[in-house]
């Protein structure tokens, strides 16, 4: 695809992410939950705390956090079958990414001999589902930790890093932030950048899609992604602080 035929953005420039909106406490059965929209991509995330250690953490001084991810059948334009196949490689890859990202945000010593489950379900997909799931998971954890503090189950805040993520891509010679589906499918390269709100890098996932790119192009994508995560997390943190969770009124 030539430079002149690239997908046209409406309502935002190339380095501006789609709007982020979050509602906490949307699931009355979960001690922490959030529904997050990144543009048209919409994620429901819930937190479950189980008073049982993960098998590999028995005897440890820390708890464990694991994540699960699924796309609902009509999260996409055409219905897709429910993901009953436990060997689904893409889903496992995303789940491992979510687990690593969200584990890095918590001091798991507060959850000794316990296991946290973060379930992220894609309600609507329009690109960036894995980065939106990290953002939704962070919001659900914030809701969960606030619940523990308010109910006296914890006396100290266990979140040590506000962790977020964003996609960045190279379309032609343009660096773009937060690709929607139309952009993602024609990108020369794309990265999912996981970082803190202070600009510390946690993980980068992705690479070239249509032939090699230069080291300088990769560096530009990475730097742009870290900067974009900081902006998104500033907005998300403001919303989490300003709005009390629905389930905790």
VENURLIN-V35615 format. One record per residue. D_LAST is the distance of its C-alpha to the last C-alpha in Angstrom with 1 decimal. Layout:
d_last: {D_LAST,D_LAST}
This chain:
d_last: {51.2,52.6,50.8,51.3,49.8,46.5,43.3,42.4,38.9,37.5,35.1,35.1,37.8,38.8,36.8,33.5,30.8,29.2,25.9,22.8,19.5,16.4,13.1,10.9,9.2,11.6,13.0,11.2,14.3,14.3,12.8,13.1,13.8,14.6,16.8,19.2,22.1,25.2,27.3,27.8,27.1,23.7,22.3,19.7,19.1,17.6,17.9,19.4,20.6,23.8,25.4,28.8,30.6,32.1,35.8,37.1,34.7,35.9,37.0,35.3,33.3,30.7,28.4,28.5,26.5,27.7,26.8,27.7,28.1,29.1,29.9,29.2,32.5,31.8,30.2,33.7,36.2,38.1,36.7,37.0,37.2,34.4,34.8,36.2,38.8,37.7,40.4,38.9,39.9,37.6,34.5,35.5,36.3,32.9,31.1,33.2,32.3,28.6,28.9,31.1,29.0,25.7,27.5,28.8,25.4,24.5,26.2,26.7,28.1,24.6,24.8,28.3,29.4,26.4,26.0,23.2,23.5,22.3,22.9,23.5,24.4,26.1,25.2,27.5,30.2,32.0,33.1,31.3,29.3,29.7,28.7,25.7,24.8,25.0,22.7,20.2,20.7,20.0,16.7,15.7,17.0,15.1,11.8,13.4,14.7,11.7,10.3,13.8,13.9,10.7,12.1,15.6,17.2,18.4,19.5,20.7,19.5,21.4,21.6,25.0,25.6,23.6,25.5,26.1,28.9,30.9,34.1,37.2,40.4,44.0,45.2,48.8,48.9,45.4,42.5,39.3,35.7,33.2,35.5,34.7,36.6,39.6,40.0,39.4,42.2,44.8,43.9,46.8,44.4,40.7,38.6,35.0,34.2,31.6,31.0,28.8,27.5,30.4,33.0,33.8,35.0,33.8,35.5,37.5,38.1,40.7,44.1,46.8,47.0,50.3,52.6,52.4,50.7,51.8,50.3,49.6,47.7,45.6,44.9,43.9,41.4,39.9,39.7,38.2,35.6,34.5,34.3,32.2,29.7,29.2,28.5,26.1,24.2,24.1,22.4,20.0,19.1,18.5,16.1,14.2,14.1,13.4,10.5,7.0,6.8,6.1,6.0,3.8,0.0}
